[in-house]
Amino acid sequence: MAKKLYVGNLPFNTSEDQVKELFSQVGEVQEVKIITDRETGRSRGFCFVEMENADEAISNLNGKELDGRKITVSEAREREQRGGGGGFHGGGGFKKRFGPPRS
């Protein structure tokens, strides 16, 4: 079964093809997804790689240099659930209190 890997500290100009080529040295790559900034479309410097030989990729490629930067390769973790609502987390927030009307 394929495992998803987190690959960090990527040079910002790295393409999905370059990552696929590097990881293909240790096994068949099923998918590469470089994460980009929503507003600028620029790489955020990390990606996810899905492949069978994940353990081999971690031991062989973690710390390897790619375009002058040492990449980090580890097993991807499930994304933690984010709490909904935001803001003041359901607390009263900021309220002004007024006394009884003046006569």
Biopython code that builds the backbone (N, CA, C, O; Angstrom):
import numpy as np
from Bio.PDB.StructureBuilder import StructureBuilder

atoms = [
    (1, "MET", "N", (0.836, -1.185, 0.000)),
    (1, "MET", "CA", (0.000, 0.000, 0.000)),
    (1, "MET", "C", (0.884, 1.254, 0.000)),
    (1, "MET", "O", (1.894, 1.315, 0.701)),
    (2, "ALA", "N", (0.497, 2.222, -0.776)),
    (2, "ALA", "CA", (1.278, 3.457, -0.885)),
    (2, "ALA", "C", (1.145, 4.284, 0.387)),
    (2, "ALA", "O", (0.097, 4.311, 1.034)),
    (3, "LYS", "N", (2.234, 4.953, 0.721)),
    (3, "LYS", "CA", (2.246, 5.858, 1.869)),
    (3, "LYS", "C", (2.512, 7.257, 1.368)),
    (3, "LYS", "O", (3.150, 7.453, 0.334)),
    (4, "LYS", "N", (2.015, 8.229, 2.114)),
    (4, "LYS", "CA", (2.237, 9.623, 1.758)),
    (4, "LYS", "C", (3.401, 10.152, 2.586)),
    (4, "LYS", "O", (3.461, 9.959, 3.801)),
    (5, "LEU", "N", (4.318, 10.819, 1.905)),
    (5, "LEU", "CA", (5.491, 11.401, 2.545)),
    (5, "LEU", "C", (5.414, 12.918, 2.511)),
    (5, "LEU", "O", (4.904, 13.511, 1.561)),
    (6, "TYR", "N", (5.929, 13.531, 3.563)),
    (6, "TYR", "CA", (6.096, 14.979, 3.614)),
    (6, "TYR", "C", (7.535, 15.272, 3.208)),
    (6, "TYR", "O", (8.466, 14.651, 3.721)),
    (7, "VAL", "N", (7.720, 16.213, 2.290)),
    (7, "VAL", "CA", (9.060, 16.615, 1.855)),
    (7, "VAL", "C", (9.178, 18.116, 2.093)),
    (7, "VAL", "O", (8.480, 18.910, 1.463)),
    (8, "GLY", "N", (10.065, 18.495, 3.006)),
    (8, "GLY", "CA", (10.207, 19.897, 3.376)),
    (8, "GLY", "C", (11.542, 20.482, 2.958)),
    (8, "GLY", "O", (12.449, 19.769, 2.530)),
    (9, "ASN", "N", (11.640, 21.796, 3.092)),
    (9, "ASN", "CA", (12.835, 22.581, 2.760)),
    (9, "ASN", "C", (13.191, 22.502, 1.275)),
    (9, "ASN", "O", (14.363, 22.540, 0.900)),
    (10, "LEU", "N", (12.161, 22.394, 0.442)),
    (10, "LEU", "CA", (12.391, 22.366, -1.008)),
    (10, "LEU", "C", (12.780, 23.751, -1.505)),
    (10, "LEU", "O", (12.259, 24.752, -1.012)),
    (11, "PRO", "N", (13.686, 23.823, -2.474)),
    (11, "PRO", "CA", (13.923, 25.111, -3.131)),
    (11, "PRO", "C", (12.606, 25.571, -3.780)),
    (11, "PRO", "O", (11.857, 24.751, -4.310)),
    (12, "PHE", "N", (12.333, 26.857, -3.737)),
    (12, "PHE", "CA", (11.044, 27.369, -4.210)),
    (12, "PHE", "C", (10.815, 27.179, -5.705)),
    (12, "PHE", "O", (9.674, 27.232, -6.163)),
    (13, "ASN", "N", (11.885, 26.958, -6.473)),
    (13, "ASN", "CA", (11.727, 26.783, -7.924)),
    (13, "ASN", "C", (11.658, 25.314, -8.339)),
    (13, "ASN", "O", (11.678, 25.016, -9.534)),
    (14, "THR", "N", (11.577, 24.397, -7.385)),
    (14, "THR", "CA", (11.532, 22.967, -7.699)),
    (14, "THR", "C", (10.199, 22.602, -8.340)),
    (14, "THR", "O", (9.142, 23.043, -7.890)),
    (15, "SER", "N", (10.258, 21.790, -9.395)),
    (15, "SER", "CA", (9.034, 21.348, -10.073)),
    (15, "SER", "C", (8.633, 19.958, -9.584)),
    (15, "SER", "O", (9.439, 19.236, -8.998)),
    (16, "GLU", "N", (7.380, 19.598, -9.833)),
    (16, "GLU", "CA", (6.901, 18.259, -9.477)),
    (16, "GLU", "C", (7.692, 17.196, -10.232)),
    (16, "GLU", "O", (7.947, 16.118, -9.695)),
    (17, "ASP", "N", (8.083, 17.488, -11.474)),
    (17, "ASP", "CA", (8.881, 16.536, -12.257)),
    (17, "ASP", "C", (10.242, 16.285, -11.615)),
    (17, "ASP", "O", (10.722, 15.152, -11.601)),
    (18, "GLN", "N", (10.868, 17.341, -11.081)),
    (18, "GLN", "CA", (12.165, 17.170, -10.416)),
    (18, "GLN", "C", (12.034, 16.288, -9.176)),
    (18, "GLN", "O", (12.880, 15.429, -8.928)),
    (19, "VAL", "N", (10.978, 16.501, -8.406)),
    (19, "VAL", "CA", (10.750, 15.694, -7.201)),
    (19, "VAL", "C", (10.493, 14.247, -7.599)),
    (19, "VAL", "O", (11.026, 13.320, -6.990)),
    (20, "LYS", "N", (9.671, 14.064, -8.627)),
    (20, "LYS", "CA", (9.362, 12.706, -9.089)),
    (20, "LYS", "C", (10.626, 11.987, -9.548)),
    (20, "LYS", "O", (10.820, 10.809, -9.248)),
    (21, "GLU", "N", (11.480, 12.696, -10.271)),
    (21, "GLU", "CA", (12.732, 12.108, -10.754)),
    (21, "GLU", "C", (13.618, 11.679, -9.580)),
    (21, "GLU", "O", (14.194, 10.591, -9.601)),
    (22, "LEU", "N", (13.725, 12.525, -8.570)),
    (22, "LEU", "CA", (14.544, 12.211, -7.399)),
    (22, "LEU", "C", (14.002, 10.991, -6.653)),
    (22, "LEU", "O", (14.758, 10.079, -6.318)),
    (23, "PHE", "N", (12.697, 10.974, -6.393)),
    (23, "PHE", "CA", (12.106, 9.883, -5.616)),
    (23, "PHE", "C", (11.999, 8.590, -6.419)),
    (23, "PHE", "O", (11.897, 7.510, -5.836)),
    (24, "SER", "N", (12.020, 8.684, -7.738)),
    (24, "SER", "CA", (11.988, 7.484, -8.586)),
    (24, "SER", "C", (13.255, 6.651, -8.439)),
    (24, "SER", "O", (13.277, 5.485, -8.833)),
    (25, "GLN", "N", (14.305, 7.235, -7.878)),
    (25, "GLN", "CA", (15.544, 6.494, -7.637)),
    (25, "GLN", "C", (15.348, 5.382, -6.608)),
    (25, "GLN", "O", (16.110, 4.415, -6.591)),
    (26, "VAL", "N", (14.335, 5.510, -5.751)),
    (26, "VAL", "CA", (14.110, 4.502, -4.702)),
    (26, "VAL", "C", (12.811, 3.714, -4.885)),
    (26, "VAL", "O", (12.522, 2.814, -4.097)),
    (27, "GLY", "N", (12.033, 4.037, -5.905)),
    (27, "GLY", "CA", (10.797, 3.290, -6.137)),
    (27, "GLY", "C", (9.830, 4.056, -7.016)),
    (27, "GLY", "O", (10.082, 5.195, -7.410)),
    (28, "GLU", "N", (8.719, 3.406, -7.314)),
    (28, "GLU", "CA", (7.717, 4.012, -8.196)),
    (28, "GLU", "C", (6.913, 5.076, -7.456)),
    (28, "GLU", "O", (6.330, 4.821, -6.402)),
    (29, "VAL", "N", (6.897, 6.264, -8.031)),
    (29, "VAL", "CA", (6.169, 7.390, -7.455)),
    (29, "VAL", "C", (4.770, 7.422, -8.059)),
    (29, "VAL", "O", (4.610, 7.415, -9.279)),
    (30, "GLN", "N", (3.758, 7.458, -7.193)),
    (30, "GLN", "CA", (2.383, 7.504, -7.685)),
    (30, "GLN", "C", (1.876, 8.929, -7.859)),
    (30, "GLN", "O", (1.126, 9.219, -8.791)),
    (31, "GLU", "N", (2.291, 9.824, -6.951)),
    (31, "GLU", "CA", (1.814, 11.207, -7.058)),
    (31, "GLU", "C", (2.768, 12.155, -6.344)),
    (31, "GLU", "O", (3.349, 11.813, -5.314)),
    (32, "VAL", "N", (2.921, 13.350, -6.906)),
    (32, "VAL", "CA", (3.682, 14.432, -6.282)),
    (32, "VAL", "C", (2.782, 15.656, -6.284)),
    (32, "VAL", "O", (2.188, 15.995, -7.308)),
    (33, "LYS", "N", (2.680, 16.320, -5.136)),
    (33, "LYS", "CA", (1.854, 17.527, -5.045)),
    (33, "LYS", "C", (2.633, 18.602, -4.303)),
    (33, "LYS", "O", (2.786, 18.542, -3.083)),
    (34, "ILE", "N", (3.128, 19.596, -5.055)),
    (34, "ILE", "CA", (3.818, 20.731, -4.443)),
    (34, "ILE", "C", (2.753, 21.693, -3.931)),
    (34, "ILE", "O", (1.822, 22.047, -4.654)),
    (35, "ILE", "N", (2.898, 22.109, -2.691)),
    (35, "ILE", "CA", (1.919, 23.001, -2.072)),
    (35, "ILE", "C", (2.294, 24.448, -2.398)),
    (35, "ILE", "O", (3.432, 24.875, -2.204)),
    (36, "THR", "N", (1.307, 25.182, -2.898)),
    (36, "THR", "CA", (1.548, 26.565, -3.315)),
    (36, "THR", "C", (0.700, 27.537, -2.503)),
    (36, "THR", "O", (-0.328, 27.169, -1.934)),
    (37, "ASP", "N", (1.149, 28.767, -2.464)),
    (37, "ASP", "CA", (0.415, 29.842, -1.804)),
    (37, "ASP", "C", (-0.823, 30.156, -2.642)),
    (37, "ASP", "O", (-0.730, 30.314, -3.859)),
    (38, "ARG", "N", (-1.966, 30.244, -1.996)),
    (38, "ARG", "CA", (-3.223, 30.492, -2.727)),
    (38, "ARG", "C", (-3.223, 31.813, -3.474)),
    (38, "ARG", "O", (-3.750, 31.906, -4.583)),
    (39, "GLU", "N", (-2.635, 32.831, -2.870)),
    (39, "GLU", "CA", (-2.683, 34.160, -3.474)),
    (39, "GLU", "C", (-1.633, 34.363, -4.560)),
    (39, "GLU", "O", (-1.932, 34.934, -5.609)),
    (40, "THR", "N", (-0.413, 33.903, -4.321)),
    (40, "THR", "CA", (0.668, 34.172, -5.275)),
    (40, "THR", "C", (0.904, 33.024, -6.247)),
    (40, "THR", "O", (1.470, 33.230, -7.321)),
    (41, "GLY", "N", (0.474, 31.811, -5.881)),
    (41, "GLY", "CA", (0.721, 30.646, -6.722)),
    (41, "GLY", "C", (2.144, 30.125, -6.602)),
    (41, "GLY", "O", (2.516, 29.165, -7.277)),
    (42, "ARG", "N", (2.944, 30.757, -5.742)),
    (42, "ARG", "CA", (4.344, 30.380, -5.542)),
    (42, "ARG", "C", (4.449, 29.196, -4.588)),
    (42, "ARG", "O", (3.631, 29.048, -3.679)),
    (43, "SER", "N", (5.450, 28.363, -4.797)),
    (43, "SER", "CA", (5.687, 27.213, -3.923)),
    (43, "SER", "C", (5.878, 27.676, -2.490)),
    (43, "SER", "O", (6.486, 28.716, -2.237)),
    (44, "ARG", "N", (5.346, 26.885, -1.544)),
    (44, "ARG", "CA", (5.549, 27.184, -0.123)),
    (44, "ARG", "C", (6.764, 26.434, 0.425)),
    (44, "ARG", "O", (7.046, 26.501, 1.621)),
    (45, "GLY", "N", (7.484, 25.719, -0.445)),
    (45, "GLY", "CA", (8.722, 25.065, -0.031)),
    (45, "GLY", "C", (8.546, 23.662, 0.518)),
    (45, "GLY", "O", (9.456, 23.114, 1.141)),
    (46, "PHE", "N", (7.373, 23.077, 0.286)),
    (46, "PHE", "CA", (7.193, 21.680, 0.673)),
    (46, "PHE", "C", (6.211, 21.002, -0.262)),
    (46, "PHE", "O", (5.471, 21.654, -0.999)),
    (47, "CYS", "N", (6.223, 19.660, -0.214)),
    (47, "CYS", "CA", (5.320, 18.898, -1.067)),
    (47, "CYS", "C", (4.979, 17.577, -0.397)),
    (47, "CYS", "O", (5.518, 17.240, 0.658)),
    (48, "PHE", "N", (4.084, 16.842, -1.020)),
    (48, "PHE", "CA", (3.733, 15.496, -0.592)),
    (48, "PHE", "C", (4.005, 14.547, -1.745)),
    (48, "PHE", "O", (3.711, 14.849, -2.901)),
    (49, "VAL", "N", (4.572, 13.396, -1.412)),
    (49, "VAL", "CA", (4.879, 12.368, -2.400)),
    (49, "VAL", "C", (4.201, 11.090, -1.946)),
    (49, "VAL", "O", (4.324, 10.696, -0.787)),
    (50, "GLU", "N", (3.486, 10.440, -2.856)),
    (50, "GLU", "CA", (2.846, 9.170, -2.541)),
    (50, "GLU", "C", (3.578, 8.066, -3.287)),
    (50, "GLU", "O", (3.719, 8.112, -4.509)),
    (51, "MET", "N", (4.052, 7.052, -2.521)),
    (51, "MET", "CA", (4.802, 5.956, -3.132)),
    (51, "MET", "C", (4.804, 4.727, -2.228)),
    (51, "MET", "O", (4.548, 4.820, -1.027)),
    (52, "GLU", "N", (5.101, 3.567, -2.833)),
    (52, "GLU", "CA", (5.155, 2.297, -2.105)),
    (52, "GLU", "C", (6.350, 2.221, -1.160)),
    (52, "GLU", "O", (6.198, 1.857, 0.006)),
    (53, "ASN", "N", (7.534, 2.562, -1.657)),
    (53, "ASN", "CA", (8.777, 2.393, -0.898)),
    (53, "ASN", "C", (9.051, 3.600, 0.000)),
    (53, "ASN", "O", (10.142, 4.168, -0.041)),
    (54, "ALA", "N", (8.076, 3.989, 0.803)),
    (54, "ALA", "CA", (8.208, 5.192, 1.618)),
    (54, "ALA", "C", (9.360, 5.096, 2.612)),
    (54, "ALA", "O", (10.124, 6.049, 2.764)),
    (55, "ASP", "N", (9.493, 3.960, 3.291)),
    (55, "ASP", "CA", (10.562, 3.814, 4.289)),
    (55, "ASP", "C", (11.941, 3.928, 3.649)),
    (55, "ASP", "O", (12.851, 4.538, 4.210)),
    (56, "GLU", "N", (12.080, 3.336, 2.477)),
    (56, "GLU", "CA", (13.349, 3.412, 1.744)),
    (56, "GLU", "C", (13.635, 4.855, 1.322)),
    (56, "GLU", "O", (14.778, 5.311, 1.372)),
    (57, "ALA", "N", (12.592, 5.560, 0.910)),
    (57, "ALA", "CA", (12.755, 6.960, 0.506)),
    (57, "ALA", "C", (13.208, 7.805, 1.693)),
    (57, "ALA", "O", (14.075, 8.667, 1.549)),
    (58, "ILE", "N", (12.622, 7.559, 2.868)),
    (58, "ILE", "CA", (13.007, 8.321, 4.062)),
    (58, "ILE", "C", (14.478, 8.079, 4.389)),
    (58, "ILE", "O", (15.234, 9.025, 4.612)),
    (59, "SER", "N", (14.880, 6.806, 4.417)),
    (59, "SER", "CA", (16.262, 6.510, 4.811)),
    (59, "SER", "C", (17.289, 6.955, 3.768)),
    (59, "SER", "O", (18.422, 7.275, 4.128)),
    (60, "ASN", "N", (16.923, 6.980, 2.499)),
    (60, "ASN", "CA", (17.880, 7.349, 1.450)),
    (60, "ASN", "C", (17.865, 8.829, 1.059)),
    (60, "ASN", "O", (18.879, 9.357, 0.603)),
    (61, "LEU", "N", (16.732, 9.494, 1.235)),
    (61, "LEU", "CA", (16.622, 10.860, 0.717)),
    (61, "LEU", "C", (16.538, 11.942, 1.789)),
    (61, "LEU", "O", (16.749, 13.116, 1.484)),
    (62, "ASN", "N", (16.233, 11.578, 3.041)),
    (62, "ASN", "CA", (16.182, 12.576, 4.108)),
    (62, "ASN", "C", (17.580, 13.169, 4.300)),
    (62, "ASN", "O", (18.538, 12.437, 4.549)),
    (63, "GLY", "N", (17.695, 14.487, 4.184)),
    (63, "GLY", "CA", (18.985, 15.161, 4.316)),
    (63, "GLY", "C", (19.742, 15.301, 3.007)),
    (63, "GLY", "O", (20.809, 15.914, 2.965)),
    (64, "LYS", "N", (19.195, 14.735, 1.937)),
    (64, "LYS", "CA", (19.847, 14.836, 0.624)),
    (64, "LYS", "C", (19.746, 16.277, 0.128)),
    (64, "LYS", "O", (18.768, 16.975, 0.395)),
    (65, "GLU", "N", (20.773, 16.705, -0.596)),
    (65, "GLU", "CA", (20.792, 18.064, -1.107)),
    (65, "GLU", "C", (20.097, 18.144, -2.462)),
    (65, "GLU", "O", (20.338, 17.327, -3.351)),
    (66, "LEU", "N", (19.237, 19.135, -2.599)),
    (66, "LEU", "CA", (18.539, 19.393, -3.859)),
    (66, "LEU", "C", (18.698, 20.882, -4.151)),
    (66, "LEU", "O", (18.185, 21.721, -3.409)),
    (67, "ASP", "N", (19.400, 21.208, -5.217)),
    (67, "ASP", "CA", (19.672, 22.608, -5.590)),
    (67, "ASP", "C", (20.203, 23.425, -4.406)),
    (67, "ASP", "O", (19.776, 24.558, -4.185)),
    (68, "GLY", "N", (21.136, 22.840, -3.651)),
    (68, "GLY", "CA", (21.782, 23.567, -2.566)),
    (68, "GLY", "C", (21.056, 23.561, -1.234)),
    (68, "GLY", "O", (21.536, 24.162, -0.273)),
    (69, "ARG", "N", (19.904, 22.894, -1.150)),
    (69, "ARG", "CA", (19.164, 22.838, 0.121)),
    (69, "ARG", "C", (18.994, 21.388, 0.549)),
    (69, "ARG", "O", (18.698, 20.520, -0.273)),
    (70, "LYS", "N", (19.182, 21.130, 1.840)),
    (70, "LYS", "CA", (18.987, 19.778, 2.370)),
    (70, "LYS", "C", (17.501, 19.574, 2.635)),
    (70, "LYS", "O", (16.908, 20.261, 3.467)),
    (71, "ILE", "N", (16.909, 18.627, 1.920)),
    (71, "ILE", "CA", (15.477, 18.378, 2.077)),
    (71, "ILE", "C", (15.228, 17.469, 3.281)),
    (71, "ILE", "O", (16.092, 16.687, 3.678)),
    (72, "THR", "N", (14.043, 17.588, 3.846)),
    (72, "THR", "CA", (13.627, 16.685, 4.915)),
    (72, "THR", "C", (12.529, 15.791, 4.365)),
    (72, "THR", "O", (11.609, 16.261, 3.696)),
    (73, "VAL", "N", (12.631, 14.509, 4.648)),
    (73, "VAL", "CA", (11.643, 13.542, 4.168)),
    (73, "VAL", "C", (11.154, 12.752, 5.372)),
    (73, "VAL", "O", (11.952, 12.153, 6.092)),
    (74, "SER", "N", (9.855, 12.750, 5.588)),
    (74, "SER", "CA", (9.275, 11.996, 6.694)),
    (74, "SER", "C", (7.875, 11.537, 6.309)),
    (74, "SER", "O", (7.301, 11.999, 5.323)),
    (75, "GLU", "N", (7.342, 10.622, 7.104)),
    (75, "GLU", "CA", (5.990, 10.148, 6.838)),
    (75, "GLU", "C", (5.020, 11.291, 7.123)),
    (75, "GLU", "O", (5.122, 11.957, 8.153)),
    (76, "ALA", "N", (4.089, 11.511, 6.216)),
    (76, "ALA", "CA", (3.118, 12.592, 6.389)),
    (76, "ALA", "C", (2.167, 12.239, 7.523)),
    (76, "ALA", "O", (1.777, 11.083, 7.687)),
    (77, "ARG", "N", (1.800, 13.248, 8.301)),
    (77, "ARG", "CA", (0.832, 13.051, 9.386)),
    (77, "ARG", "C", (-0.529, 13.515, 8.909)),
    (77, "ARG", "O", (-0.642, 14.370, 8.031)),
    (78, "GLU", "N", (-1.553, 12.939, 9.502)),
    (78, "GLU", "CA", (-2.909, 13.389, 9.193)),
    (78, "GLU", "C", (-3.051, 14.838, 9.642)),
    (78, "GLU", "O", (-2.490, 15.240, 10.662)),
    (79, "ARG", "N", (-3.786, 15.599, 8.892)),
    (79, "ARG", "CA", (-4.013, 16.991, 9.240)),
    (79, "ARG", "C", (-4.894, 17.052, 10.480)),
    (79, "ARG", "O", (-5.912, 16.366, 10.564)),
    (80, "GLU", "N", (-4.493, 17.881, 11.442)),
    (80, "GLU", "CA", (-5.283, 17.995, 12.661)),
    (80, "GLU", "C", (-6.552, 18.774, 12.366)),
    (80, "GLU", "O", (-6.563, 19.706, 11.562)),
    (81, "GLN", "N", (-7.624, 18.367, 13.038)),
    (81, "GLN", "CA", (-8.899, 19.054, 12.854)),
    (81, "GLN", "C", (-8.791, 20.477, 13.377)),
    (81, "GLN", "O", (-8.241, 20.719, 14.452)),
    (82, "ARG", "N", (-9.311, 21.389, 12.622)),
    (82, "ARG", "CA", (-9.324, 22.777, 13.067)),
    (82, "ARG", "C", (-10.654, 23.042, 13.748)),
    (82, "ARG", "O", (-11.696, 22.554, 13.311)),
    (83, "GLY", "N", (-10.610, 23.806, 14.804)),
    (83, "GLY", "CA", (-11.847, 24.177, 15.491)),
    (83, "GLY", "C", (-12.629, 25.159, 14.646)),
    (83, "GLY", "O", (-12.043, 26.052, 14.034)),
    (84, "GLY", "N", (-13.912, 25.011, 14.603)),
    (84, "GLY", "CA", (-14.734, 25.919, 13.819)),
    (84, "GLY", "C", (-15.048, 27.177, 14.589)),
    (84, "GLY", "O", (-14.680, 27.312, 15.756)),
    (85, "GLY", "N", (-15.710, 28.073, 13.954)),
    (85, "GLY", "CA", (-16.183, 29.263, 14.643)),
    (85, "GLY", "C", (-15.196, 30.411, 14.642)),
    (85, "GLY", "O", (-15.562, 31.532, 14.290)),
    (86, "GLY", "N", (-13.969, 30.166, 15.022)),
    (86, "GLY", "CA", (-12.963, 31.217, 15.054)),
    (86, "GLY", "C", (-13.330, 32.339, 16.003)),
    (86, "GLY", "O", (-14.133, 32.152, 16.917)),
    (87, "GLY", "N", (-12.752, 33.484, 15.789)),
    (87, "GLY", "CA", (-13.073, 34.662, 16.590)),
    (87, "GLY", "C", (-12.794, 34.476, 18.065)),
    (87, "GLY", "O", (-11.673, 34.168, 18.467)),
    (88, "PHE", "N", (-13.825, 34.668, 18.864)),
    (88, "PHE", "CA", (-13.661, 34.612, 20.318)),
    (88, "PHE", "C", (-13.991, 33.242, 20.888)),
    (88, "PHE", "O", (-14.205, 33.116, 22.094)),
    (89, "HIS", "N", (-14.037, 32.220, 20.054)),
    (89, "HIS", "CA", (-14.294, 30.838, 20.483)),
    (89, "HIS", "C", (-15.576, 30.712, 21.293)),
    (89, "HIS", "O", (-15.608, 30.010, 22.304)),
    (90, "GLY", "N", (-16.607, 31.373, 20.865)),
    (90, "GLY", "CA", (-17.911, 31.231, 21.506)),
    (90, "GLY", "C", (-18.050, 32.009, 22.793)),
    (90, "GLY", "O", (-19.138, 32.055, 23.366)),
    (91, "GLY", "N", (-16.984, 32.620, 23.264)),
    (91, "GLY", "CA", (-17.082, 33.415, 24.490)),
    (91, "GLY", "C", (-17.882, 34.667, 24.203)),
    (91, "GLY", "O", (-18.168, 34.979, 23.048)),
    (92, "GLY", "N", (-18.238, 35.371, 25.236)),
    (92, "GLY", "CA", (-19.046, 36.568, 25.080)),
    (92, "GLY", "C", (-18.379, 37.634, 24.238)),
    (92, "GLY", "O", (-19.046, 38.526, 23.714)),
    (93, "GLY", "N", (-17.071, 37.547, 24.108)),
    (93, "GLY", "CA", (-16.391, 38.552, 23.314)),
    (93, "GLY", "C", (-16.386, 39.889, 24.022)),
    (93, "GLY", "O", (-16.117, 39.957, 25.221)),
    (94, "PHE", "N", (-16.675, 40.936, 23.306)),
    (94, "PHE", "CA", (-16.624, 42.284, 23.854)),
    (94, "PHE", "C", (-18.032, 42.847, 23.865)),
    (94, "PHE", "O", (-18.638, 43.046, 22.812)),
    (95, "LYS", "N", (-18.548, 43.101, 25.048)),
    (95, "LYS", "CA", (-19.895, 43.671, 25.153)),
    (95, "LYS", "C", (-19.852, 44.868, 26.088)),
    (95, "LYS", "O", (-19.176, 44.846, 27.116)),
    (96, "LYS", "N", (-20.570, 45.893, 25.724)),
    (96, "LYS", "CA", (-20.696, 47.039, 26.628)),
    (96, "LYS", "C", (-21.934, 46.808, 27.478)),
    (96, "LYS", "O", (-22.960, 46.331, 26.991)),
    (97, "ARG", "N", (-21.828, 47.142, 28.716)),
    (97, "ARG", "CA", (-22.977, 46.995, 29.618)),
    (97, "ARG", "C", (-23.504, 48.405, 29.929)),
    (97, "ARG", "O", (-22.739, 49.331, 30.200)),
    (98, "PHE", "N", (-24.789, 48.527, 29.881)),
    (98, "PHE", "CA", (-25.404, 49.822, 30.156)),
    (98, "PHE", "C", (-26.289, 49.698, 31.386)),
    (98, "PHE", "O", (-26.931, 48.671, 31.606)),
    (99, "GLY", "N", (-26.313, 50.730, 32.160)),
    (99, "GLY", "CA", (-27.187, 50.770, 33.336)),
    (99, "GLY", "C", (-28.600, 51.149, 32.920)),
    (99, "GLY", "O", (-28.881, 51.308, 31.732)),
    (100, "PRO", "N", (-29.483, 51.294, 33.890)),
    (100, "PRO", "CA", (-30.874, 51.673, 33.574)),
    (100, "PRO", "C", (-30.912, 53.074, 32.966)),
    (100, "PRO", "O", (-30.028, 53.889, 33.232)),
    (101, "PRO", "N", (-31.925, 53.357, 32.156)),
    (101, "PRO", "CA", (-32.006, 54.676, 31.523)),
    (101, "PRO", "C", (-32.103, 55.796, 32.564)),
    (101, "PRO", "O", (-32.704, 55.626, 33.624)),
    (102, "ARG", "N", (-31.509, 56.920, 32.244)),
    (102, "ARG", "CA", (-31.570, 58.069, 33.147)),
    (102, "ARG", "C", (-32.835, 58.860, 32.883)),
    (102, "ARG", "O", (-33.306, 58.931, 31.748)),
    (103, "SER", "N", (-33.382, 59.451, 33.928)),
    (103, "SER", "CA", (-34.603, 60.239, 33.761)),
    (103, "SER", "C", (-34.294, 61.655, 33.391)),
    (103, "SER", "O", (-35.208, 62.460, 33.211)),
]
sb = StructureBuilder()
sb.init_structure("model")
sb.init_model(0)
sb.init_chain("A")
sb.init_seg("    ")
for serial, (resi, resn, name, xyz) in enumerate(atoms, 1):
    if name == "N":
        sb.init_residue(resn, " ", resi, " ")
    sb.init_atom(name, np.array(xyz, "f"), 0.0, 1.0, " ", f" {name:<3s}", serial, name[0])
structure = sb.get_structure()
